[in-house]
């Protein structure tokens, strides 16, 4: 089973990934957690290149292809082997992120980014995706509060218009695929979010007979 977490930064994804992993393991499930970009030695090198402020000359096509390259390595080296072993894989970001951030945000084109990533992943699609929806203004406040202005990475430095476009692209994905993508109000308390996530995951486990 493959579960992904999406949304703009500061939405609380990491906290909920940890809580979900704990609850799944408590009921006897074998769980593998990973993240994007990165998750493999090769992917981590790509991550550093993508997020570094020194990469400010990177063009949009290069950014999209580097994300896809990191994802291809993660799928081949980590995700597919874990799924074949019967594990539940929980991933912080996947293809939806590239569709929103590069396809819509950078204006490359949603279908082009989707096709590149279909090749990169071999068509792998999550069974369930949680979209943490958060106003852009709140996202920026949370990111700076957590890491400080000096620690904001290359992509986080982009303007509000960019992130508004990304947020709307995520919501558009959810509207088109409501059976897979569950929209969560990221302004809710961590406990409320945990319970809502667990309810959806429990339902999926039941449907799949896990």
Backbone torsions as a table, in degrees:
resi	resn	phi	psi	omega
1	UNK	NA	137.8	-174.2
2	UNK	-122.8	119.1	-177.8
3	UNK	-122.8	132.8	179.5
4	UNK	-122.4	154.6	177.8
5	UNK	-119.6	129.6	-176.8
6	UNK	-131.7	167.5	177.9
7	UNK	135.6	163.2	178.8
8	UNK	-70.4	163.1	-174.6
9	UNK	-63.5	152.6	178.3
10	UNK	86.0	4.0	-174.9
11	UNK	-83.9	-9.1	178.9
12	UNK	94.5	19.1	-178.5
13	UNK	-60.7	-46.2	-174.7
14	UNK	-60.3	-41.1	178.1
15	UNK	-60.1	-44.7	-177.3
16	UNK	-73.6	-31.0	174.3
17	UNK	-59.9	-46.1	179.9
18	UNK	-62.9	-42.9	-179.7
19	UNK	-65.8	-40.2	179.9
20	UNK	-66.2	-43.4	178.8
21	UNK	-57.9	-43.5	179.7
22	UNK	-61.3	-44.1	-178.3
23	UNK	-69.0	-38.8	178.9
24	UNK	-65.0	-42.7	179.7
25	UNK	-67.0	-30.4	179.5
26	UNK	-67.0	-24.7	178.1
27	UNK	-102.1	17.5	171.3
28	UNK	89.6	11.1	179.0
29	UNK	-86.8	145.8	175.2
30	UNK	-92.0	121.1	-172.0
31	UNK	-120.9	138.0	171.5
32	UNK	-119.8	125.5	177.6
33	UNK	-103.5	139.9	174.2
34	UNK	-150.3	177.6	-175.9
35	UNK	-146.4	166.2	175.5
36	UNK	-131.8	152.3	-15.7
37	UNK	-68.5	155.4	-178.8
38	UNK	119.5	-149.4	178.5
39	UNK	89.2	-9.0	175.1
40	UNK	-141.8	162.1	176.9
41	UNK	-55.6	-42.7	178.5
42	UNK	-67.6	-44.3	179.7
43	UNK	-62.7	-34.5	179.8
44	UNK	-67.4	-34.1	175.5
45	UNK	-66.0	-42.7	177.5
46	UNK	-63.6	-40.0	178.7
47	UNK	-57.5	-46.9	-180.0
48	UNK	-59.3	-41.9	179.3
49	UNK	-65.3	-42.3	-177.9
50	UNK	-66.8	-40.2	-171.6
51	UNK	-94.2	-13.3	-177.5
52	UNK	-66.5	137.0	176.2
53	UNK	-63.9	-21.1	178.7
54	UNK	-73.7	-8.7	178.3
55	UNK	-95.7	28.2	-173.7
56	UNK	-68.5	-11.5	178.0
57	UNK	-92.1	1.4	-178.3
58	UNK	-63.0	130.5	178.7
59	UNK	-84.3	160.7	-173.4
60	UNK	-59.2	-41.1	-179.0
61	UNK	-64.1	-40.3	178.6
62	UNK	-62.9	-42.3	179.3
63	UNK	-59.2	-47.6	-178.9
64	UNK	-62.7	-41.9	-178.6
65	UNK	-70.4	-34.9	177.8
66	UNK	-67.5	-41.1	175.1
67	UNK	-60.4	-42.4	179.9
68	UNK	-66.1	-36.8	178.6
69	UNK	-65.7	-44.3	176.8
70	UNK	-60.4	-41.0	-179.1
71	UNK	-66.6	-40.6	179.0
72	UNK	-60.6	-42.1	179.1
73	UNK	-66.1	-41.6	-179.6
74	UNK	-64.2	-43.3	179.3
75	UNK	-64.0	-47.1	-176.6
76	UNK	-69.9	-37.5	-174.4
77	UNK	-90.7	-30.9	-170.7
78	UNK	-122.2	-57.0	-168.7
79	UNK	-67.9	-54.6	-177.7
80	UNK	-61.5	-43.8	176.8
81	UNK	-58.7	-39.6	179.4
82	UNK	-66.3	-42.0	178.5
83	UNK	-63.7	-38.3	179.5
84	UNK	-67.5	-23.9	177.8
85	UNK	-85.9	1.0	178.4
86	UNK	84.2	15.7	179.1
87	UNK	-85.2	158.6	169.9
88	UNK	-91.8	122.5	179.0
89	UNK	-101.0	126.2	176.8
90	UNK	-114.9	119.5	-174.4
91	UNK	-122.0	129.2	176.1
92	UNK	-83.2	97.2	-177.6
93	UNK	84.8	147.3	175.3
94	UNK	-156.2	-145.3	-172.7
95	UNK	-60.9	-36.0	180.0
96	UNK	-54.5	-35.7	-179.5
97	UNK	-62.9	-42.1	179.5
98	UNK	-68.6	-37.1	176.6
99	UNK	-61.0	-41.8	-178.2
100	UNK	-76.7	-49.7	-173.0
101	UNK	-76.2	-44.3	-178.9
102	UNK	-98.0	-46.7	-178.1
103	UNK	-61.2	-49.4	180.0
104	UNK	-92.5	-52.5	-174.9
105	UNK	-60.0	-43.5	179.5
106	UNK	-93.5	-3.8	175.6
107	UNK	74.0	20.8	179.6
108	UNK	-70.4	-34.5	-178.1
109	UNK	121.9	123.6	-175.5
110	UNK	-63.0	-44.8	-177.3
111	UNK	-67.4	-36.4	178.4
112	UNK	-64.2	-46.1	179.5
113	UNK	-65.2	-39.4	178.4
114	UNK	-61.8	-41.8	-178.4
115	UNK	-68.4	-42.3	177.2
116	UNK	-59.0	-41.1	-178.2
117	UNK	-77.6	-24.8	173.4
118	UNK	-63.4	-40.2	175.8
119	UNK	-66.9	-44.8	-176.4
120	UNK	-63.3	-36.0	-175.1
121	UNK	-101.5	-4.6	-174.5
122	UNK	68.3	23.5	178.5
123	UNK	82.9	12.4	180.0
124	UNK	-64.8	130.4	-179.4
125	UNK	-127.2	137.1	178.1
126	UNK	-62.4	149.6	172.8
127	UNK	-75.7	-30.3	-176.2
128	UNK	-152.5	135.2	178.9
129	UNK	-129.1	133.1	175.2
130	UNK	-104.7	120.8	178.4
131	UNK	-102.7	113.8	178.5
132	UNK	-87.0	105.3	-176.5
133	UNK	-92.6	127.3	-175.1
134	UNK	-144.1	136.5	175.4
135	UNK	-59.0	144.1	-177.2
136	UNK	-58.1	-41.9	-178.3
137	UNK	-59.7	-42.8	179.7
138	UNK	-68.8	-36.7	177.4
139	UNK	-57.8	-47.0	-177.3
140	UNK	-67.5	-37.6	177.5
141	UNK	-61.8	-45.7	-177.0
142	UNK	-66.3	-42.8	-178.9
143	UNK	-62.6	-45.5	-179.4
144	UNK	-68.9	-33.3	178.5
145	UNK	-68.2	-38.0	-177.5
146	UNK	-77.0	-44.7	-172.4
147	UNK	-113.0	-18.0	-176.9
148	UNK	87.2	149.8	-176.0
149	UNK	-58.9	-35.0	-176.6
150	UNK	-69.4	-22.8	-176.3
151	UNK	-95.2	1.1	179.3
152	UNK	-66.4	131.6	-175.4
153	UNK	-82.6	-179.7	-173.8
154	UNK	-57.3	-42.6	-177.0
155	UNK	-76.4	-37.2	179.1
156	UNK	-65.2	-16.1	179.8
157	UNK	-79.3	-6.5	-178.1
158	UNK	-70.3	162.1	-170.2
159	UNK	-80.4	172.3	-176.2
160	UNK	-62.6	-34.3	179.9
161	UNK	-61.9	-41.8	177.9
162	UNK	-59.1	-50.1	-176.6
163	UNK	-70.2	-28.2	174.1
164	UNK	-65.2	-39.2	177.5
165	UNK	-65.2	-42.7	179.0
166	UNK	-62.4	-45.9	-179.7
167	UNK	-59.4	-44.7	-179.3
168	UNK	-66.0	-36.2	178.6
169	UNK	-63.1	-41.2	176.1
170	UNK	-59.9	-44.6	-179.3
171	UNK	-65.7	-34.2	177.4
172	UNK	-65.5	-41.0	177.4
173	UNK	-59.8	-45.2	-179.3
174	UNK	-62.9	-38.8	-179.8
175	UNK	-65.9	-33.5	-179.1
176	UNK	-81.7	-24.5	-177.3
177	UNK	-131.7	59.6	-175.8
178	UNK	-65.2	-22.1	179.5
179	UNK	-71.8	-24.4	179.7
180	UNK	-102.5	-41.8	-172.1
181	UNK	-99.6	119.9	178.1
182	UNK	-104.3	119.4	-178.8
183	UNK	-85.5	128.1	179.5
184	UNK	-115.1	140.7	175.0
185	UNK	-80.2	105.6	-175.1
186	UNK	-71.1	-4.8	174.1
187	UNK	-83.0	-9.5	177.2
188	UNK	-68.2	163.2	179.7
189	UNK	-69.9	155.1	177.3
190	UNK	-55.2	-38.4	-179.9
191	UNK	-66.9	-40.2	178.0
192	UNK	-64.2	-42.5	179.3
193	UNK	-64.8	-41.7	179.4
194	UNK	-59.1	-44.2	-178.1
195	UNK	-67.4	-39.9	179.4
196	UNK	-65.3	-41.6	178.1
197	UNK	-64.6	-44.8	-177.3
198	UNK	-64.5	-35.7	178.2
199	UNK	-61.5	-45.4	179.8
200	UNK	-66.1	-41.9	-179.9
201	UNK	-67.2	-41.4	178.2
202	UNK	-60.0	-41.8	178.0
203	UNK	-62.0	-42.2	-179.9
204	UNK	-66.2	-42.1	177.7
205	UNK	-58.6	-40.7	-179.2
206	UNK	-67.0	-44.0	-179.5
207	UNK	-61.9	-39.8	-177.7
208	UNK	-84.5	-4.6	179.1
209	UNK	74.1	29.1	179.8
210	UNK	-91.1	NA	NA
